């Protein structure tokens, strides 16, 4: 994504005074991303939340010196990492020349106790993928770390050893224990942020560890995958994200009705297998609510780990 920024000087060069641009912004024709940098409102409205954050990053770097490096969740946006719930309101950066932090209305400047390895991703100076993932975990906690680790491993941006090495550099840092725990269960098999969050909550709630993306072969040779599989009780767990129904790109040219019919056929085929007793499903709101997820899984008969049995 390369936003088409407009400046007051450019507007004036077209024969209009600079204040006209500010007036148009107040009317909603343009959006001020940073002082002196605007985007057409039509472009802004079409941007996703991540794309808006990326626009804010590029606006900052357009006026910043080479000592500024995008970091934490902002670097995650550059690398394509998922984020827990929402992108930050402020751009997060590290500056080589500073040893203290600073927060303004638009920027969080993090101090760095470690040398910064700079990567250039689509023209943006940012922290390396491994450092970004660990920084996101330290800032956001266990689930944020797991989201970043699952994605980074699944896409091949990092290896598990690179994450271990990055974590080793943070010995004694606040929150490092949760980050280590997240790496223990991180797996490239998680196919979405919702699945990663669900897996993390299942672990934190003390349920038995399920097999991820279990392959089932049905009569006639049809093959399906279950997000979570508890063999001991014959239960499939499914994170039921709305994107597969609402996002045209994920529907693969099918109508929403056809997607629903196909999902019904899949469910019937799985339940017809002798080893499958039931399929339990939940949505994103449940995955983010451990109490509700716990109730659903206990009701479905999902066992707890021996150390957590009540």
The 8 nearest C-alpha neighbors of each residue, nearest first, counted from 0:
[[1, 2, 50, 53, 54, 121, 46, 3],
 [0, 2, 3, 54, 57, 4, 53, 121],
 [3, 1, 4, 54, 0, 38, 57, 42],
 [4, 2, 38, 1, 5, 39, 37, 42],
 [5, 3, 38, 37, 2, 36, 6, 39],
 [4, 6, 37, 36, 38, 9, 3, 7],
 [7, 5, 36, 9, 8, 35, 37, 10],
 [8, 6, 17, 10, 9, 11, 20, 35],
 [9, 7, 11, 6, 10, 12, 17, 16],
 [10, 8, 12, 6, 11, 7, 5, 13],
 [9, 11, 7, 13, 8, 12, 15, 17],
 [10, 12, 15, 16, 8, 17, 13, 14],
 [13, 11, 9, 14, 10, 8, 15, 16],
 [14, 12, 11, 10, 15, 9, 16, 8],
 [13, 15, 11, 12, 16, 10, 9, 17],
 [16, 14, 11, 13, 10, 17, 19, 12],
 [15, 17, 11, 18, 19, 14, 10, 20],
 [18, 16, 7, 11, 19, 20, 10, 8],
 [17, 19, 21, 20, 16, 22, 7, 15],
 [20, 18, 22, 17, 21, 16, 23, 15],
 [21, 19, 23, 22, 18, 17, 7, 24],
 [20, 22, 24, 18, 23, 19, 25, 17],
 [21, 23, 19, 25, 24, 20, 18, 26],
 [24, 22, 20, 26, 28, 25, 21, 29],
 [25, 23, 29, 21, 27, 26, 22, 28],
 [24, 26, 22, 23, 27, 21, 28, 29],
 [27, 25, 23, 24, 28, 22, 29, 21],
 [26, 28, 24, 29, 25, 23, 40, 30],
 [29, 27, 40, 23, 24, 26, 39, 30],
 [28, 30, 24, 39, 40, 27, 38, 23],
 [31, 29, 38, 37, 40, 24, 32, 39],
 [30, 32, 37, 33, 36, 38, 29, 34],
 [33, 31, 37, 36, 55, 30, 58, 34],
 [34, 32, 36, 31, 35, 58, 37, 59],
 [33, 35, 36, 31, 32, 37, 58, 6],
 [34, 36, 6, 33, 7, 37, 31, 5],
 [37, 35, 6, 33, 34, 5, 32, 4],
 [38, 36, 31, 5, 4, 30, 32, 29],
 [37, 39, 4, 30, 29, 5, 40, 3],
 [40, 38, 29, 42, 41, 30, 28, 43],
 [39, 41, 29, 43, 28, 42, 30, 44],
 [40, 42, 44, 39, 43, 45, 28, 29],
 [43, 41, 45, 40, 39, 44, 46, 38],
 [44, 42, 40, 46, 45, 41, 39, 38],
 [43, 45, 41, 42, 46, 40, 47, 39],
 [44, 46, 42, 43, 41, 47, 40, 50],
 [47, 45, 43, 50, 44, 51, 48, 42],
 [46, 48, 50, 49, 51, 45, 44, 43],
 [49, 47, 51, 50, 52, 46, 86, 85],
 [48, 50, 52, 47, 51, 53, 76, 86],
 [51, 49, 53, 47, 46, 52, 48, 54],
 [52, 50, 54, 48, 53, 49, 46, 47],
 [51, 53, 55, 49, 50, 54, 56, 48],
 [54, 52, 50, 56, 55, 51, 49, 57],
 [53, 55, 51, 57, 56, 52, 58, 50],
 [54, 56, 58, 52, 53, 57, 32, 59],
 [57, 55, 53, 59, 54, 58, 90, 52],
 [58, 56, 60, 54, 59, 55, 61, 53],
 [57, 59, 55, 61, 56, 60, 54, 33],
 [58, 60, 56, 57, 61, 62, 63, 55],
 [59, 61, 63, 57, 62, 58, 56, 64],
 [60, 62, 58, 59, 63, 57, 64, 56],
 [61, 63, 60, 59, 64, 58, 57, 33],
 [64, 62, 60, 61, 59, 67, 65, 66],
 [63, 65, 66, 67, 62, 60, 61, 68],
 [66, 64, 67, 63, 68, 124, 60, 94],
 [65, 67, 64, 94, 95, 68, 96, 63],
 [68, 66, 94, 65, 93, 64, 92, 63],
 [69, 67, 125, 93, 124, 92, 94, 70],
 [68, 70, 92, 125, 74, 91, 124, 73],
 [71, 69, 74, 92, 126, 91, 73, 125],
 [70, 72, 135, 134, 74, 131, 73, 91],
 [73, 71, 75, 74, 135, 76, 70, 91],
 [74, 72, 76, 75, 71, 91, 70, 90],
 [73, 75, 70, 77, 76, 69, 71, 72],
 [74, 76, 72, 80, 78, 73, 77, 79],
 [75, 77, 79, 73, 74, 78, 80, 72],
 [76, 78, 74, 75, 79, 73, 53, 120],
 [79, 77, 75, 76, 80, 74, 128, 120],
 [80, 78, 76, 77, 75, 81, 74, 150],
 [81, 79, 75, 78, 76, 147, 150, 82],
 [82, 80, 192, 146, 79, 147, 83, 75],
 [81, 83, 84, 85, 80, 86, 143, 146],
 [82, 84, 143, 85, 81, 142, 146, 86],
 [83, 85, 82, 86, 81, 287, 143, 87],
 [86, 84, 83, 87, 82, 48, 88, 49],
 [85, 87, 82, 88, 49, 48, 52, 84],
 [88, 86, 89, 85, 90, 72, 73, 52],
 [87, 89, 86, 90, 105, 52, 106, 104],
 [90, 88, 105, 106, 87, 107, 91, 104],
 [89, 91, 106, 73, 56, 107, 105, 92],
 [92, 90, 107, 73, 70, 106, 108, 69],
 [91, 93, 69, 70, 108, 68, 109, 107],
 [92, 94, 109, 68, 108, 67, 70, 110],
 [93, 95, 67, 96, 66, 97, 68, 92],
 [96, 94, 66, 97, 93, 67, 111, 115],
 [95, 97, 94, 66, 98, 67, 93, 110],
 [98, 96, 99, 94, 95, 110, 100, 111],
 [97, 99, 110, 111, 100, 96, 112, 95],
 [100, 98, 110, 97, 101, 109, 111, 108],
 [99, 101, 109, 110, 108, 98, 102, 97],
 [100, 102, 108, 107, 103, 99, 109, 106],
 [103, 101, 107, 106, 108, 104, 100, 105],
 [104, 102, 106, 105, 107, 101, 89, 108],
 [103, 105, 106, 102, 89, 107, 88, 90],
 [104, 106, 89, 103, 90, 107, 88, 102],
 [107, 105, 90, 89, 103, 91, 102, 104],
 [108, 106, 102, 91, 101, 90, 89, 109],
 [107, 109, 101, 92, 100, 93, 91, 102],
 [110, 108, 100, 93, 92, 107, 111, 101],
 [109, 111, 100, 99, 98, 93, 97, 108],
 [112, 110, 113, 109, 98, 93, 114, 95],
 [111, 113, 110, 114, 98, 115, 169, 109],
 [114, 112, 111, 115, 168, 169, 110, 116],
 [113, 115, 116, 112, 111, 95, 117, 126],
 [114, 116, 117, 113, 126, 95, 111, 127],
 [115, 117, 126, 127, 114, 118, 130, 125],
 [118, 116, 126, 125, 115, 127, 124, 119],
 [117, 119, 125, 127, 126, 124, 120, 116],
 [120, 118, 124, 123, 122, 125, 121, 117],
 [119, 121, 123, 122, 118, 124, 77, 78],
 [122, 120, 123, 119, 77, 124, 0, 78],
 [121, 123, 120, 119, 124, 57, 118, 125],
 [124, 122, 120, 119, 121, 125, 57, 77],
 [125, 123, 119, 68, 118, 69, 117, 122],
 [126, 124, 69, 68, 118, 117, 74, 70],
 [125, 127, 117, 70, 118, 131, 116, 130],
 [128, 126, 130, 118, 129, 131, 117, 116],
 [127, 129, 131, 130, 132, 156, 126, 157],
 [130, 128, 132, 131, 127, 162, 157, 133],
 [129, 131, 133, 127, 132, 128, 134, 126],
 [130, 132, 128, 134, 71, 129, 133, 126],
 [133, 131, 147, 135, 129, 130, 134, 128],
 [132, 134, 136, 130, 135, 131, 137, 129],
 [135, 133, 137, 131, 136, 71, 132, 130],
 [136, 134, 71, 138, 132, 133, 137, 72],
 [144, 137, 135, 133, 140, 139, 143, 134],
 [136, 138, 134, 174, 135, 140, 139, 133],
 [137, 139, 135, 136, 140, 134, 71, 174],
 [140, 138, 136, 143, 137, 135, 141, 144],
 [141, 139, 136, 143, 137, 142, 138, 144],
 [140, 142, 177, 144, 143, 178, 181, 145],
 [143, 141, 145, 144, 140, 146, 199, 196],
 [144, 142, 136, 146, 139, 145, 140, 141],
 [136, 143, 145, 141, 147, 142, 146, 178],
 [144, 146, 142, 181, 148, 147, 143, 149],
 [147, 145, 143, 149, 144, 148, 195, 142],
 [146, 148, 132, 144, 150, 145, 149, 80],
 [147, 149, 145, 151, 150, 146, 185, 152],
 [150, 148, 185, 152, 187, 186, 146, 151],
 [149, 151, 153, 147, 148, 152, 154, 146],
 [150, 152, 156, 148, 154, 153, 149, 157],
 [151, 153, 187, 155, 149, 150, 154, 157],
 [154, 152, 187, 150, 151, 155, 149, 188],
 [155, 153, 151, 156, 152, 150, 187, 157],
 [156, 154, 152, 157, 153, 151, 158, 150],
 [155, 157, 151, 154, 152, 128, 158, 153],
 [158, 156, 155, 151, 152, 129, 161, 159],
 [157, 159, 161, 160, 152, 162, 155, 156],
 [158, 160, 162, 161, 163, 157, 152, 182],
 [159, 161, 163, 158, 162, 164, 157, 165],
 [162, 160, 164, 158, 163, 159, 165, 157],
 [161, 163, 165, 159, 160, 164, 129, 166],
 [164, 162, 160, 166, 161, 165, 167, 159],
 [165, 163, 167, 161, 162, 166, 160, 168],
 [164, 166, 162, 168, 167, 163, 161, 130],
 [165, 167, 163, 169, 168, 164, 162, 133],
 [168, 166, 164, 169, 165, 170, 163, 162],
 [167, 169, 166, 165, 170, 164, 113, 163],
 [170, 168, 166, 167, 172, 171, 175, 165],
 [171, 169, 167, 172, 168, 166, 175, 173],
 [170, 172, 169, 173, 175, 174, 176, 168],
 [173, 171, 169, 170, 175, 174, 137, 176],
 [172, 174, 175, 171, 137, 176, 169, 170],
 [175, 173, 137, 176, 177, 172, 178, 140],
 [174, 176, 178, 177, 172, 173, 179, 137],
 [177, 175, 179, 178, 174, 180, 173, 181],
 [178, 176, 141, 180, 179, 175, 174, 181],
 [177, 179, 175, 181, 176, 180, 141, 136],
 [180, 178, 176, 182, 181, 177, 175, 183],
 [181, 179, 177, 183, 178, 182, 176, 184],
 [182, 180, 145, 178, 183, 179, 184, 141],
 [181, 183, 185, 179, 180, 184, 178, 148],
 [182, 184, 180, 181, 185, 179, 186, 178],
 [185, 183, 182, 181, 186, 180, 145, 199],
 [186, 184, 182, 149, 183, 145, 148, 181],
 [185, 187, 188, 149, 184, 189, 152, 153],
 [186, 188, 153, 152, 149, 189, 150, 185],
 [189, 187, 186, 190, 211, 212, 153, 149],
 [188, 190, 187, 195, 194, 191, 186, 149],
 [191, 189, 188, 194, 192, 195, 187, 153],
 [192, 190, 194, 193, 189, 195, 150, 81],
 [191, 193, 195, 194, 196, 146, 81, 190],
 [194, 192, 196, 191, 195, 197, 283, 238],
 [193, 195, 197, 191, 192, 196, 189, 238],
 [196, 194, 192, 198, 197, 193, 146, 189],
 [195, 197, 199, 193, 198, 194, 192, 200],
 [198, 196, 194, 200, 286, 199, 195, 193],
 [199, 197, 195, 201, 196, 200, 194, 202],
 [198, 200, 196, 202, 197, 201, 203, 195],
 [199, 201, 203, 197, 202, 198, 204, 196],
 [202, 200, 198, 204, 199, 203, 206, 197],
 [201, 203, 199, 200, 205, 204, 206, 198],
 [202, 204, 200, 205, 201, 199, 206, 198],
 [205, 203, 201, 202, 206, 200, 293, 289],
 [204, 206, 202, 203, 303, 307, 304, 201],
 [207, 205, 303, 304, 201, 204, 302, 202],
 [206, 208, 304, 303, 302, 209, 205, 301],
 [207, 209, 206, 210, 202, 201, 229, 304],
 [210, 208, 229, 228, 227, 211, 207, 230],
 [209, 211, 228, 227, 213, 229, 212, 208],
 [210, 212, 227, 213, 226, 209, 188, 228],
 [213, 211, 226, 225, 224, 227, 214, 188],
 [212, 214, 225, 224, 211, 228, 210, 215],
 [213, 215, 224, 223, 212, 216, 225, 222],
 [216, 214, 223, 222, 224, 217, 213, 269],
 [217, 215, 222, 221, 220, 223, 214, 218],
 [216, 218, 221, 220, 222, 219, 215, 268],
 [219, 217, 220, 221, 216, 268, 272, 222],
 [218, 220, 221, 217, 216, 222, 268, 215],
 [221, 219, 218, 217, 216, 222, 215, 223],
 [220, 222, 217, 219, 216, 218, 223, 215],
 [223, 221, 216, 215, 217, 220, 214, 224],
 [224, 222, 215, 214, 216, 221, 225, 265],
 [223, 225, 214, 213, 212, 215, 226, 222],
 [224, 226, 213, 212, 227, 235, 228, 237],
 [225, 227, 212, 237, 211, 236, 224, 213],
 [226, 228, 236, 211, 209, 225, 235, 210],
 [229, 227, 235, 210, 209, 230, 234, 213],
 [228, 230, 209, 234, 231, 233, 232, 235],
 [229, 231, 233, 232, 228, 234, 274, 209],
 [232, 230, 229, 233, 234, 302, 301, 228],
 [231, 233, 230, 234, 229, 301, 300, 276],
 [234, 232, 275, 230, 276, 274, 231, 229],
 [235, 233, 277, 229, 232, 278, 276, 228],
 [234, 236, 228, 278, 227, 225, 279, 229],
 [237, 235, 227, 279, 278, 280, 226, 228],
 [238, 236, 280, 226, 239, 279, 227, 235],
 [237, 239, 281, 280, 194, 282, 240, 193],
 [240, 238, 282, 281, 237, 280, 241, 283],
 [241, 239, 242, 282, 238, 243, 283, 193],
 [240, 242, 244, 243, 245, 239, 282, 246],
 [243, 241, 246, 245, 244, 240, 249, 247],
 [242, 244, 249, 241, 245, 246, 250, 240],
 [243, 245, 242, 241, 255, 246, 258, 250],
 [244, 246, 242, 243, 241, 247, 255, 250],
 [245, 247, 242, 248, 249, 243, 244, 250],
 [248, 246, 250, 249, 245, 251, 252, 244],
 [249, 247, 246, 250, 251, 252, 243, 245],
 [248, 250, 243, 251, 247, 246, 242, 244],
 [251, 249, 247, 253, 248, 252, 243, 246],
 [252, 250, 249, 253, 248, 247, 254, 246],
 [251, 253, 250, 254, 247, 248, 249, 255],
 [254, 252, 250, 251, 257, 258, 255, 247],
 [253, 255, 257, 256, 258, 252, 250, 247],
 [254, 256, 258, 257, 244, 259, 253, 245],
 [255, 257, 259, 254, 258, 260, 253, 261],
 [258, 256, 260, 254, 259, 255, 253, 261],
 [257, 259, 255, 261, 256, 260, 262, 254],
 [258, 260, 262, 256, 257, 261, 263, 255],
 [261, 259, 257, 263, 262, 258, 256, 264],
 [262, 260, 264, 258, 263, 259, 257, 265],
 [261, 263, 265, 259, 264, 260, 258, 266],
 [262, 264, 260, 266, 261, 265, 267, 259],
 [265, 263, 261, 267, 262, 266, 268, 260],
 [266, 264, 262, 268, 263, 267, 261, 269],
 [265, 267, 263, 269, 268, 264, 270, 262],
 [268, 266, 264, 270, 265, 269, 271, 263],
 [269, 267, 265, 271, 266, 270, 264, 217],
 [270, 268, 266, 271, 272, 267, 265, 275],
 [269, 271, 267, 272, 268, 275, 266, 277],
 [272, 270, 268, 269, 267, 273, 275, 217],
 [271, 273, 270, 269, 275, 274, 268, 217],
 [274, 272, 275, 271, 276, 270, 233, 269],
 [273, 275, 272, 233, 276, 230, 270, 234],
 [276, 274, 233, 272, 273, 270, 277, 234],
 [277, 275, 233, 234, 274, 270, 278, 273],
 [276, 278, 234, 275, 235, 270, 279, 233],
 [279, 277, 235, 234, 236, 280, 237, 276],
 [278, 280, 236, 237, 235, 277, 299, 281],
 [281, 279, 237, 236, 238, 239, 278, 282],
 [280, 282, 238, 239, 285, 237, 283, 286],
 [281, 283, 239, 285, 284, 240, 238, 286],
 [282, 284, 286, 285, 193, 287, 240, 281],
 [285, 283, 287, 286, 282, 288, 281, 291],
 [286, 284, 288, 287, 283, 282, 292, 291],
 [285, 287, 283, 197, 288, 284, 292, 282],
 [286, 288, 284, 285, 289, 283, 196, 197],
 [287, 289, 285, 286, 290, 291, 292, 284],
 [290, 288, 292, 291, 293, 287, 200, 286],
 [291, 289, 293, 292, 288, 294, 285, 295],
 [292, 290, 294, 293, 289, 288, 285, 295],
 [293, 291, 289, 295, 294, 290, 285, 286],
 [292, 294, 290, 296, 291, 295, 289, 297],
 [295, 293, 291, 297, 292, 296, 298, 290],
 [296, 294, 292, 298, 293, 297, 299, 291],
 [295, 297, 299, 293, 298, 301, 294, 292],
 [298, 296, 300, 294, 299, 301, 295, 293],
 [297, 299, 295, 296, 300, 294, 301, 293],
 [300, 298, 296, 297, 301, 295, 279, 234],
 [301, 299, 297, 298, 302, 296, 232, 234],
 [300, 302, 296, 297, 299, 303, 206, 232],
 [303, 301, 206, 207, 300, 304, 297, 232],
 [304, 302, 206, 207, 308, 205, 307, 305],
 [303, 305, 207, 206, 307, 306, 205, 308],
 [306, 304, 308, 307, 303, 207, 302, 205],
 [305, 307, 304, 308, 303, 205, 309, 206],
 [308, 306, 304, 305, 205, 303, 309, 206],
 [309, 307, 303, 305, 306, 304, 302, 205],
 [308, 307, 303, 306, 305, 304, 302, 205]]
